[in-house]
Structures are given as C-alpha cells and as structure tokens.
C-alpha cells in the first residue's frame, strides 16, 4: 500500500490507507486514546481503541516516527472532519526523551534565543513550517513572474577576488594560497550578464560583515536580484518591480492558502502605480508633519521610513511606497545620476509597511563614466575592477535593477518583530550554530 499525506485522507472515506509521520500529540479519554499524526503537510486524528494499538506506544514520546495503516471514517468532531480507525502501527524511529521545545501547542511560548538554540527541532512546529513554505512561495513567485517577462535565471560566484563594493564590510576567507571574500551581492556579475541575456535574475545568499545587532539585520541573507537592459531610466525598473511584487503575492494567494490562513496573513494590495515620493520631498514632509529636520542627511533613518509608511497608508491607502532620488553620496559609484540634478541619483528604495524592502535604480553604462565615477569616489587602483569594466568598454545598454531581501519580505508580510524569526538558521554577530 502506498503512503498518502494527511491532507489527502478526506478523499479516501471508507478506504484503508497508509500514513507516515511524527507522533504530534496523544490524548487519553477513558478507554480510548486519540493520536495526532503530523506529516509535512498537516495532521490527522487516529483512534486507538484496542489494547494492542495502545500498547504499541508504551514509553514512546512525541516526535516518535510512525507508519500507520487504518480505515478513514467521517467524524464531525475530529479536526478536519475525518479520522483513521482500526489502525495498525509501526514504529520507525522511537523517541524516549522529552523534546527541548513543545511542538503540540498552537503557539510555541519560548524565548527567541532558546528557540534558535533548538531550531533543528523548533522548525518542525506547524506555524514555523508554514512560514518557510511561504518563503519558498515567494521565491517561486519571483521566478515565475520573471520567467514570464523574458528573464533568464543565473547563478554567480559567491567567492570573489576583491572587496570592491563595500570596503571593510566583507568576510575574508582563505582560498588556497590567496585571500578571497564572500560576495556582498551579485551586482557586478548580474550587470555583466545584461550584455549576454539583456534580462537576468538570481536567487542566492549574500554576505555582509556589518556589525549590526538589530532586529532588522543579519549577516547572511537571501537576495532576490534582478537586472535588465535597454531601459529609459529607473522608472522602467520600478515598473518591473511592481509587477514582480504583484506576481509574488498572487502566487501566494493561489498556492498557499492553508499557510496564509494558519498564520493569519492578510496579503496587501499592490496599487498600479505604487505611489512615489522624491527624496528631498520626503525629508521636507518629515520636517513639516513630524517636526524633525533631516534635510541634508544622505539617507532615511528607520523612524523616518516608518513615518513615511504611515503617510502612504493614510494618503494613498498603500502598504508600499517608492522613495526615489537618493543623494549620490549615499549610492554606489555605478549609480546613474539624475541628469536634471546630478546631486541626486536615478535610484529608489521600496518601503513595505514602513520598512525598506528593495533597493534599486539605473546604473551607469558608458565606459568613461565608470572611470570618472571610480576616480570621483577615490578609487586609485582600478585593477580590482578590470574585468568588470571590460564589459562596458565593449558596449553595454542603459540598464538597471533591484534586489529584494527575502527574509525582510517575510518579516514585514507576517508582522514579525525580529528578522531572525524569518531566517531558517540565522547568522549574526554571535551565532554560527545551529
């Protein structure tokens, strides 16, 4: 008999089926024992009303792995309206020690450090599993949307020869007899590949050796990167990003209804177009409405982003807001300046519920502009950029792109108070295990 999943049980009323999973919970009521079996997709109730079945579980604790054969019956009082009766149990892996975390309660009541210490067990909880299924759904929706728009998926190196993008904020590693670095982003490579495919994207890890110890930062995360050629300016990039966000959310709505319901997630609407505010105007709005003068600052503080999120919801009914035209001094050297005012850039951040979710913009595409920009940023030795600049020496179209932080997306979508809860096994200043 082939195994079925718990979510398929209701389609087999009156039939004998085979299930396999973990002993999630046991409830004894008089002479009857109710066993809840959990597999990767859900749970089902199994009725043990004979001594042989009950004796098979003597001394076994939750998370014991079982195979069960039994007859499916309708039972309105059972979870899901069905249960399995007349079972025959097979113990595949016995557990006789209490788990460090309780997995059979609707909510795990445990501190974040304790949960992270025992994440190899805690991730089995149905709500945690649902969260990371949504994470997988975001990646799937991202890929499907971009495939439909004619993009090609690429995979770029994570070991690189030079710390060219962020100075000291890189992790150095020994690479045979040389020093290498973990890539901060696929930025240079995805730009190069615009010269091959015109439209590319990547899903992969990036590494930031920044000594942040906040609820919004980790040192390794998954970046959803996009780069596209033959654009007019950054607004073309913003239009594609809008379609990508809408495509991801539509994919979740269609394919992950059970997870969304379990986690009580309300998917946001994506307005067309997403409202936008120019960076100097955003600073003036903050001064006029909230009384904080941040004019002259090259970036927005987290509090400013939260205020702008409140404003976007009140004025535009939108959970999303583009902030465009950040000062050139804050953006990387490859960023294209605003032709009308070169102090500011053709770049943007996308705020989602008051937190930066995406950074993107138009890039330089002419070889001489790169030489001039690198010199202006104080790069005296251009050797680390040689292969990167080669792509522009031999013709690159106007192009731009963006990067979405996967864990930040999950954090905002679910209203989590710490990005570590949106990360399978987070890496930060203090944690390298599990």
Secondary structure, 3 states (H helix, E strand, C coil): CCECCHHHHHHHCCCEEEEEEEEEEEEEECCEEEEEEECCCCEEEEEECCHHHHHCCCCCCCCCEEEEEEEEEECCCCHHHEEEEEEEEEEEECCCCCCCCCCCCCCCCCCHHHHHHCHHHHCCCHHHHHHHHHHHHHHHHHHHHHHHCCCEECCCCCEECCCCCCCCCCCEEEECCEEEEECCCCHHHHHHHHHHHCEEEEEEEEECCCCCCCCCCCCEEEEEEEEEECCCCHHHHHHHHHHHHHHHHHHHHHHCHHHHHHCCCCCCCCCCCCCEEEHHHHHHHHHHHHCCCCCCCCCCCHHHHHHHHHHHHHHHCCCEEEEECCEHHHCCCCECEECCEEEEECEEEEEECCEEEEEEEEECCCHHHHHHHHHHCCCCCCHHHHHHHHHHHCCCCCEEEEEEEHHHHHHHHHCCCCHHHHCCCCCCCCCCCC
